[in-house]
Amino acid sequence: MFSELTAWILEGIRTHGLLAVIIGVAIETIIIPIPSPLIVMAAGYVLIPQGALMAVLWNALWIAVVAGLAQTIGSYFLFFIGYYGGKPIIEKYEKWHGVSWKEIKGFQKKFSRGGKEDITLFTMRLLPIMPLSVISGVAGIMKYDVKRYSAMTFLGVVPRNIFLALLGYNFGEVYTLIAGRIDHAETIMTVVLVLIIIAYVAGKKTGYIDKVRKNLLK
């Protein structure tokens, strides 16, 4: 399955160049289960010609910028689902999960002080093992300012893409193995984030978090 997917992506990039990269990363960013690093690493392998260091870096930057624009635009799908659908869903099912919209707004207000949310989003976009789609949805639920969200997303994924493109260029056909390992780490991180959210919801529902908070404030 993975080898067939790799061959399909490689053929698309060889045939259509950056257009295939744009379409591929935009689709992957939405939610389609294509390994996150695979397309950009394949682009580095196929589209960066052997040459002087500056030429290699320039091509890697060009791939990173084009892919970054597509990733930013693609991320709007889950971002706006969370942005417009998050509050109604949370309020509708509050009796089941125990988390109020007021609490989320309070957390957002505390978190936004000193630009911490911008730094956090930038860092999460920067790290290759962080799941792009999960971050997009959570940022939408938190009502992240669209302009700042777009800027931090793009600025974060560009250096991430440069790193992945250069990995693909330097390791040749071995890049598929590396992409698989990075994707595995990203999957683990996704599971961890989901478990943290579930644990928080369970803690709110059972009242455990409120008890801990009261004990800490004594």
C-alpha positions as CSV (number, residue, x, y, z in Angstrom):
1,M,0.0,0.0,0.0
2,F,2.7,2.5,1.0
3,S,4.9,1.6,-2.0
4,E,2.0,2.0,-4.4
5,L,1.1,5.3,-2.9
6,T,4.8,6.4,-3.1
7,A,4.9,5.4,-6.8
8,W,1.7,7.2,-7.6
9,I,3.0,10.4,-5.9
10,L,6.4,10.2,-7.6
11,E,4.7,9.7,-11.0
12,G,2.4,12.7,-10.4
13,I,5.4,15.0,-9.5
14,R,7.5,13.8,-12.4
15,T,4.6,14.5,-14.8
16,H,3.1,17.7,-13.4
17,G,5.9,19.1,-11.2
18,L,4.9,21.7,-8.6
19,L,1.2,21.4,-9.6
20,A,1.1,17.9,-8.3
21,V,2.8,19.1,-5.1
22,I,0.2,21.9,-4.7
23,I,-2.7,19.5,-5.1
24,G,-1.2,16.7,-3.0
25,V,-0.3,18.8,0.0
26,A,-3.6,20.7,-0.1
27,I,-5.5,17.4,0.0
28,E,-3.2,15.8,2.6
29,T,-3.6,18.9,4.8
30,I,-7.4,18.6,4.8
31,I,-7.5,15.0,6.2
32,I,-6.8,12.5,3.5
33,P,-4.5,9.8,5.0
34,I,-1.4,10.5,2.9
35,P,1.8,10.5,5.1
36,S,2.4,14.2,5.8
37,P,6.1,14.4,4.9
38,L,5.9,12.1,1.9
39,I,4.9,14.6,-0.8
40,V,7.4,17.4,0.1
41,M,10.2,14.8,0.4
42,A,9.3,13.3,-3.0
43,A,9.4,16.8,-4.5
44,G,12.9,17.3,-3.1
45,Y,14.0,14.0,-4.5
46,V,12.4,14.6,-8.0
47,L,12.5,18.4,-8.5
48,I,15.8,19.5,-7.0
49,P,18.6,18.9,-9.6
50,Q,22.2,18.1,-8.6
51,G,24.2,21.2,-8.5
52,A,25.8,23.9,-6.4
53,L,24.7,24.4,-2.8
54,M,23.0,27.7,-3.4
55,A,21.0,26.3,-6.4
56,V,19.9,23.3,-4.2
57,L,18.8,25.6,-1.4
58,W,17.0,27.9,-3.8
59,N,15.0,25.0,-5.3
60,A,14.3,23.7,-1.8
61,L,13.0,27.1,-0.8
62,W,10.8,27.4,-3.9
63,I,9.3,24.0,-3.2
64,A,8.8,24.9,0.5
65,V,7.0,28.2,-0.3
66,V,4.7,26.7,-2.9
67,A,3.8,23.7,-0.7
68,G,3.4,26.1,2.3
69,L,0.9,28.2,0.4
70,A,-1.1,25.0,-0.5
71,Q,-0.9,23.7,3.1
72,T,-2.1,27.0,4.5
73,I,-5.1,27.2,2.1
74,G,-5.8,23.5,2.6
75,S,-5.8,23.9,6.4
76,Y,-8.7,26.4,6.2
77,F,-11.1,23.5,5.6
78,L,-10.8,22.0,9.1
79,F,-10.0,25.4,10.6
80,F,-13.3,26.9,9.5
81,I,-15.2,23.8,10.5
82,G,-13.9,24.3,14.0
83,Y,-14.3,28.1,13.8
84,Y,-18.0,28.0,12.9
85,G,-19.0,24.6,14.2
86,G,-17.0,24.3,17.4
87,K,-19.1,26.6,19.7
88,P,-22.5,25.2,18.7
89,I,-21.3,21.6,19.1
90,I,-19.6,22.3,22.5
91,E,-22.6,24.1,23.8
92,K,-25.1,21.5,22.5
93,Y,-23.2,18.5,24.1
94,E,-21.9,20.3,27.2
95,K,-23.9,18.0,29.5
96,W,-22.1,15.0,28.0
97,H,-18.5,16.3,28.1
98,G,-18.7,18.9,30.9
99,V,-16.7,21.6,29.2
100,S,-18.4,25.0,28.8
101,W,-17.7,27.5,26.1
102,K,-17.0,30.1,28.8
103,E,-14.1,27.9,30.0
104,I,-12.7,27.6,26.5
105,K,-12.8,31.4,26.0
106,G,-11.2,31.9,29.4
107,F,-8.4,29.5,28.4
108,Q,-8.0,31.3,25.1
109,K,-7.8,34.7,26.8
110,K,-5.0,33.5,29.2
111,F,-3.2,31.7,26.4
112,S,-3.2,34.7,24.1
113,R,-1.3,36.9,26.5
114,G,2.2,37.9,25.4
115,G,1.7,36.3,22.0
116,K,2.1,32.7,23.5
117,E,-0.6,31.3,21.1
118,D,1.3,32.6,18.0
119,I,4.6,31.1,19.3
120,T,2.8,27.8,20.0
121,L,1.1,27.6,16.6
122,F,4.4,28.5,14.8
123,T,6.3,25.8,16.7
124,M,3.6,23.2,16.1
125,R,3.7,23.9,12.4
126,L,7.5,23.9,12.4
127,L,7.9,20.4,13.8
128,P,7.6,17.6,11.2
129,I,6.0,15.2,13.7
130,M,3.0,17.5,14.6
131,P,-0.2,16.6,12.8
132,L,-1.3,19.5,10.6
133,S,-5.0,18.6,10.5
134,V,-5.5,18.2,14.2
135,I,-3.8,21.6,14.9
136,S,-6.0,23.3,12.3
137,G,-9.2,22.0,13.8
138,V,-8.2,23.0,17.4
139,A,-7.1,26.5,16.2
140,G,-10.5,26.9,14.6
141,I,-12.4,25.9,17.8
142,M,-10.3,28.4,19.8
143,K,-11.4,31.1,17.4
144,Y,-7.9,32.0,16.4
145,D,-7.7,35.3,14.5
146,V,-7.7,34.2,10.8
147,K,-4.9,36.6,9.7
148,R,-2.6,35.6,12.5
149,Y,-3.5,31.9,12.0
150,S,-2.6,32.2,8.3
151,A,0.7,34.0,9.0
152,M,1.8,31.6,11.7
153,T,0.8,28.5,9.7
154,F,2.7,29.7,6.6
155,L,5.8,30.9,8.5
156,G,5.9,27.6,10.4
157,V,5.5,25.1,7.5
158,V,8.0,26.8,5.2
159,P,11.1,25.9,7.2
160,R,9.5,22.5,7.9
161,N,9.2,22.0,4.2
162,I,12.7,23.1,3.4
163,F,14.0,20.5,5.9
164,L,11.8,17.7,4.3
165,A,12.7,18.7,0.8
166,L,16.4,18.6,1.6
167,L,16.0,15.2,3.2
168,G,14.4,13.9,0.0
169,Y,17.2,15.4,-2.1
170,N,20.0,14.1,0.1
171,F,18.7,10.6,0.8
172,G,17.3,9.7,-2.6
173,E,15.1,6.7,-2.8
174,V,15.7,6.0,0.9
175,Y,13.5,9.0,1.7
176,T,10.4,6.8,1.6
177,L,11.7,4.9,4.7
178,I,12.4,8.2,6.5
179,A,9.0,9.6,5.5
180,G,7.4,6.5,6.9
181,R,9.2,6.9,10.2
182,I,8.3,10.6,10.5
183,D,4.6,9.7,9.7
184,H,4.7,7.0,12.3
185,A,5.9,9.6,14.9
186,E,3.2,12.0,13.7
187,T,0.5,9.3,14.2
188,I,1.7,8.7,17.7
189,M,1.6,12.4,18.4
190,T,-2.0,12.6,17.1
191,V,-3.0,9.7,19.4
192,V,-1.3,11.5,22.3
193,L,-3.2,14.8,21.6
194,V,-6.5,13.0,21.3
195,L,-5.9,11.1,24.6
196,I,-5.1,14.4,26.3
197,I,-8.3,15.9,25.1
198,I,-10.3,12.8,26.2
199,A,-8.6,12.8,29.6
200,Y,-9.5,16.5,30.0
201,V,-13.1,15.9,29.0
202,A,-13.3,12.9,31.4
203,G,-11.8,14.9,34.2
204,K,-14.3,17.7,33.7
205,K,-17.2,15.3,33.5
206,T,-16.3,13.5,36.7
207,G,-15.4,16.8,38.5
208,Y,-11.8,15.6,39.1
209,I,-10.2,18.7,37.5
210,D,-12.4,21.1,39.5
211,K,-11.4,19.2,42.7
212,V,-7.7,19.5,41.8
213,R,-8.1,23.2,41.0
214,K,-9.8,23.9,44.3
215,N,-7.1,22.0,46.2
216,L,-4.4,24.0,44.5
217,L,-6.1,27.3,45.3
218,K,-6.3,26.5,49.0
